Amino acid sequence: MSGAVIRIAVIAVVGIFCVQASSQPTSDVDQMPAGEFLRKAIDNELKAQSEDHSHWMYRVKSGSPGKEEEKIVVQTGQGEIDRLHDVNGQPVTPDQDKQEERRIESLVHSPRQQQKLQRAQAEDSRRTQQLLKLLPDAVIASYGLRRDGLVQILFKPNPAFHPPSHEASVFHHMAGEMWFDEQQHRLAEIEGHLVTEVKFGEGLLGHLDKGGEFHVKQAEVAPGYWEVTLMQVNMHGKVLFFKTIGVQENEIRSNFQQVPDNLTLSQAAQELQKQLARRSASRLVGNDLLPSARS
């Protein structure tokens, strides 16, 4: 079992945030059991994921203080593509820019790389859908607070749940809280932590340490469209042959702009080049907004 597989096990439990959904009528939360409310919200997410094909351009800042990077990401039907723009708050150097240019050119002109990218993203989507279907059965849900149109769902491991895969076993050790938009049945926020150690293959294949945690937020970036705006994951453990791993994600996503559904990777690469030029020019006038890709 590789570190990549354990990373998927961690990240996939918050994959619910990577889909869009149409508006649903509000439910009578006071009369609906929390588990039923959770199941209905998950069903809504899965349905939306199969129906929505929109693509977006956005800015993502990742890393930790002293090691922060900022990229612009563009989604297309051929996969998503990104370009590094800032490192520790400073524009990329000429050498870094050349490296980015070569990397993007290689992807745009390599059908093999594109197919590999599409396969990887399709596999991530498949794993996420499988885990989402399991979530209502994997946890015991109860109502918490209500505020500003949001409903809090508290969750803890369901001792009767039997994980069918290594990824799903993470649910068996996880507790936390979720906040749902009551009108649209969308997750606005989720925080979770491992209440016990996660062992893969009775510990022979590896484990994740107790206390690992994650925090994810999403927001409606356009009417009917929700996207991740914050993702923080901090997990530690070991994999086969006692290799220490650290699964850490710290991303802030902003400035979402919808792009044409038929945008190609080549066109996305051109748009990234335009964004780099625009941001360079905007620094001269103190304006660092991300222009729309449709302009």
Secondary structure per residue as TSV (DSSP state, phi and psi in degrees):
chain	resnum	aa	ss	phi	psi
A	1	M	-	360.0	125.1
A	2	S	-	-91.1	164.9
A	3	G	H	-60.8	-31.5
A	4	A	H	-62.9	-38.4
A	5	V	H	-67.6	-42.4
A	6	I	H	-64.4	-37.7
A	7	R	H	-60.4	-41.8
A	8	I	H	-63.0	-39.3
A	9	A	H	-59.6	-36.3
A	10	V	H	-77.4	-51.6
A	11	I	H	-67.4	-33.5
A	12	A	H	-65.5	-27.4
A	13	V	T	-68.0	-15.5
A	14	V	T	-110.5	14.9
A	15	G	G	-66.4	-12.3
A	16	I	G	-56.0	-20.2
A	17	F	G	-86.4	-1.6
A	18	C	G	-98.9	19.7
A	19	V	-	-128.7	163.4
A	20	Q	-	-112.1	157.9
A	21	A	-	-141.5	152.5
A	22	S	-	-82.2	159.5
A	23	S	-	-67.1	138.5
A	24	Q	-	-118.3	150.2
A	25	P	-	-65.8	149.5
A	26	T	-	-66.8	150.0
A	27	S	-	-105.6	159.7
A	28	D	-	-82.0	89.9
A	29	V	G	-60.7	-34.6
A	30	D	G	-63.9	-23.6
A	31	Q	G	-108.3	-5.7
A	32	M	S	-102.9	126.7
A	33	P	-	-57.5	146.9
A	34	A	H	-59.0	-38.6
A	35	G	H	-64.2	-36.6
A	36	E	H	-69.5	-40.5
A	37	F	H	-60.4	-44.8
A	38	L	H	-62.3	-43.8
A	39	R	H	-64.1	-39.2
A	40	K	H	-65.8	-40.1
A	41	A	H	-65.5	-40.5
A	42	I	H	-65.6	-42.9
A	43	D	H	-59.0	-38.7
A	44	N	H	-63.9	-42.0
A	45	E	H	-63.4	-45.2
A	46	L	H	-64.7	-40.3
A	47	K	H	-63.3	-43.7
A	48	A	H	-65.3	-38.1
A	49	Q	H	-60.5	-37.2
A	50	S	H	-76.7	-19.1
A	51	E	H	-101.7	-25.1
A	52	D	-	-91.4	133.5
A	53	H	-	-130.7	23.3
A	54	S	-	-72.6	155.5
A	55	H	E	-128.1	151.4
A	56	W	E	-136.9	154.3
A	57	M	E	-115.6	136.2
A	58	Y	E	-154.2	167.0
A	59	R	E	-101.9	137.0
A	60	V	E	-130.4	127.4
A	61	K	E	-109.4	126.9
A	62	S	E	-137.6	165.2
A	63	G	S	109.8	-155.2
A	64	S	-	-136.7	164.4
A	65	P	T	-52.0	128.4
A	66	G	T	93.4	-14.0
A	67	K	S	-140.4	41.5
A	68	E	-	-89.8	139.6
A	69	E	E	-124.9	147.0
A	70	E	E	-127.2	128.6
A	71	K	E	-126.6	159.8
A	72	I	E	-107.4	130.6
A	73	V	E	-114.8	137.9
A	74	V	E	-127.0	127.0
A	75	Q	E	-92.8	142.9
A	76	T	E	-140.8	171.8
A	77	G	T	-67.9	-16.1
A	78	Q	T	-96.1	6.5
A	79	G	E	117.0	174.5
A	80	E	E	-102.5	155.2
A	81	I	E	-135.5	146.4
A	82	D	E	-136.6	164.9
A	83	R	E	-144.6	132.0
A	84	L	E	-71.4	132.0
A	85	H	E	-117.9	-35.9
A	86	D	E	-139.1	147.2
A	87	V	E	-130.8	119.5
A	88	N	T	53.8	39.1
A	89	G	T	80.4	2.2
A	90	Q	E	-113.7	147.0
A	91	P	E	-59.0	151.5
A	92	V	-	-60.6	149.4
A	93	T	-	-77.0	164.0
A	94	P	H	-55.4	-39.4
A	95	D	H	-66.7	-41.8
A	96	Q	H	-64.2	-38.5
A	97	D	H	-64.5	-39.6
A	98	K	H	-65.7	-39.5
A	99	Q	H	-62.9	-42.3
A	100	E	H	-63.9	-41.8
A	101	E	H	-61.2	-44.1
A	102	R	H	-65.9	-41.5
A	103	R	H	-62.5	-44.3
A	104	I	H	-68.9	-41.9
A	105	E	H	-60.3	-40.3
A	106	S	H	-62.3	-42.2
A	107	L	H	-67.2	-45.2
A	108	V	H	-62.2	-33.5
A	109	H	T	-102.6	13.2
A	110	S	-	-123.3	99.0
A	111	P	H	-56.9	-31.7
A	112	R	H	-65.8	-44.5
A	113	Q	H	-64.3	-38.7
A	114	Q	H	-64.3	-42.4
A	115	Q	H	-64.2	-39.6
A	116	K	H	-63.0	-41.4
A	117	L	H	-63.1	-45.3
A	118	Q	H	-64.6	-41.3
A	119	R	H	-62.6	-42.3
A	120	A	H	-63.6	-43.5
A	121	Q	H	-69.5	-35.7
A	122	A	H	-66.3	-38.2
A	123	E	H	-67.9	-40.0
A	124	D	H	-60.0	-42.6
A	125	S	H	-64.8	-42.1
A	126	R	H	-62.5	-46.2
A	127	R	H	-62.0	-41.2
A	128	T	H	-62.9	-45.0
A	129	Q	H	-62.0	-41.4
A	130	Q	H	-61.7	-42.9
A	131	L	H	-70.6	-35.9
A	132	L	H	-61.9	-38.9
A	133	K	H	-63.3	-29.6
A	134	L	H	-83.0	-23.5
A	135	L	H	-52.7	-48.7
A	136	P	H	-60.8	-28.7
A	137	D	H	-86.1	-23.4
A	138	A	H	-81.4	-19.0
A	139	V	E	-127.6	159.7
A	140	I	E	-102.2	121.0
A	141	A	E	-104.2	147.2
A	142	S	E	-147.1	154.4
A	143	Y	E	-77.7	145.9
A	144	G	E	-116.1	-122.7
A	145	L	E	-89.0	172.2
A	146	R	E	-133.6	134.0
A	147	R	E	-156.1	137.3
A	148	D	T	47.5	43.6
A	149	G	T	79.1	8.5
A	150	L	E	-110.4	146.3
A	151	V	E	-115.7	128.6
A	152	Q	E	-91.1	129.0
A	153	I	E	-115.4	119.7
A	154	L	E	-90.5	141.1
A	155	F	E	-138.4	152.0
A	156	K	E	-146.6	163.8
A	157	P	E	-60.3	141.4
A	158	N	-	-91.0	110.9
A	159	P	T	-62.8	-18.4
A	160	A	T	-86.2	-5.4
A	161	F	-	-79.5	133.5
A	162	H	-	-114.3	101.9
A	163	P	-	-59.7	129.1
A	164	P	S	-86.2	-4.6
A	165	S	S	-152.7	167.3
A	166	H	T	-61.1	-42.1
A	167	E	T	-61.7	-44.2
A	168	A	G	-67.1	-23.1
A	169	S	G	-65.1	-19.8
A	170	V	G	-61.9	-36.5
A	171	F	G	-58.4	-31.5
A	172	H	G	-71.9	-4.9
A	173	H	G	-130.4	15.7
A	174	M	E	-118.2	137.4
A	175	A	E	-137.1	160.0
A	176	G	E	164.8	-148.3
A	177	E	E	-145.6	151.1
A	178	M	E	-128.9	146.9
A	179	W	E	-118.4	121.7
A	180	F	E	-108.2	142.1
A	181	D	E	-72.5	118.8
A	182	E	T	-67.1	-33.5
A	183	Q	T	-73.4	-46.3
A	184	Q	T	-101.6	-3.3
A	185	H	T	56.7	45.5
A	186	R	E	-114.9	143.5
A	187	L	E	-75.4	123.4
A	188	A	E	-95.7	-26.2
A	189	E	E	-164.7	147.1
A	190	I	E	-146.3	136.1
A	191	E	E	-128.8	134.7
A	192	G	E	-146.9	159.8
A	193	H	E	-149.2	155.2
A	194	L	E	-83.0	118.7
A	195	V	S	-84.8	-17.5
A	196	T	S	-143.0	167.5
A	197	E	-	-67.6	140.4
A	198	V	E	-99.2	119.8
A	199	K	E	-108.3	130.7
A	200	F	E	-102.8	124.1
A	201	G	T	61.9	47.6
A	202	E	T	56.2	25.1
A	203	G	T	92.8	-11.7
A	204	L	T	-70.8	-31.3
A	205	L	S	-91.7	-15.6
A	206	G	E	142.0	-178.9
A	207	H	E	-158.3	162.5
A	208	L	E	-115.7	135.9
A	209	D	-	-72.1	147.9
A	210	K	T	-59.1	143.1
A	211	G	T	97.3	-12.0
A	212	G	-	-57.3	145.8
A	213	E	E	-143.1	162.6
A	214	F	E	-146.9	157.4
A	215	H	E	-147.7	124.2
A	216	V	E	-134.0	138.3
A	217	K	E	-125.8	151.0
A	218	Q	E	-140.9	161.8
A	219	A	E	-144.8	160.4
A	220	E	E	-80.4	105.6
A	221	V	E	-86.6	-14.6
A	222	A	E	-159.0	158.4
A	223	P	T	-51.8	117.9
A	224	G	T	85.7	-3.4
A	225	Y	E	-119.1	124.8
A	226	W	E	-115.5	139.3
A	227	E	E	-138.4	154.7
A	228	V	E	-65.3	132.2
A	229	T	E	-115.0	-17.2
A	230	L	E	-150.0	133.5
A	231	M	E	-143.0	118.4
A	232	Q	E	-127.7	124.1
A	233	V	E	-131.0	132.6
A	234	N	E	-139.5	94.9
A	235	M	E	-127.9	147.1
A	236	H	E	-138.2	154.6
A	237	G	E	175.4	-156.6
A	238	K	E	-138.8	152.4
A	239	V	E	-118.5	-173.7
A	240	L	G	-49.3	141.4
A	241	F	G	67.7	22.4
A	242	F	G	62.8	29.8
A	243	K	E	-77.1	122.7
A	244	T	E	-72.4	136.1
A	245	I	E	-126.0	155.4
A	246	G	E	-136.6	111.3
A	247	V	E	-95.2	101.6
A	248	Q	E	-128.9	125.2
A	249	E	E	-128.3	136.8
A	250	N	E	-146.5	92.7
A	251	E	E	-125.1	140.2
A	252	I	E	-123.4	122.1
A	253	R	E	-112.7	138.2
A	254	S	E	-154.3	179.0
A	255	N	E	54.5	52.4
A	256	F	E	-74.6	132.3
A	257	Q	E	-135.0	127.7
A	258	Q	E	-73.0	140.1
A	259	V	E	-116.6	161.8
A	260	P	-	-57.0	143.0
A	261	D	T	-64.9	-27.2
A	262	N	T	-96.1	16.0
A	263	L	-	-62.5	133.1
A	264	T	-	-94.2	167.0
A	265	L	H	-61.1	-39.2
A	266	S	H	-62.6	-43.8
A	267	Q	H	-67.2	-36.5
A	268	A	H	-64.3	-39.6
A	269	A	H	-62.8	-39.9
A	270	Q	H	-64.7	-38.6
A	271	E	H	-65.8	-38.5
A	272	L	H	-63.4	-37.9
A	273	Q	H	-65.3	-39.5
A	274	K	H	-64.2	-41.7
A	275	Q	H	-62.2	-39.0
A	276	L	H	-62.2	-44.2
A	277	A	H	-65.8	-41.3
A	278	R	H	-66.0	-41.2
A	279	R	H	-67.7	-36.1
A	280	S	H	-62.8	-42.3
A	281	A	H	-69.8	-36.6
A	282	S	H	-67.7	-28.8
A	283	R	H	-62.4	-29.5
A	284	L	H	-69.6	-24.6
A	285	V	H	-112.8	5.6
A	286	G	T	75.9	22.1
A	287	N	-	-119.9	114.4
A	288	D	-	-116.7	37.5
A	289	L	-	-82.2	152.3
A	290	L	-	-90.6	110.3
A	291	P	-	-66.5	158.2
A	292	S	-	-70.2	142.7
A	293	A	T	-71.0	-14.9
A	294	R	T	-87.2	-7.4
A	295	S	-	-84.0	360.0
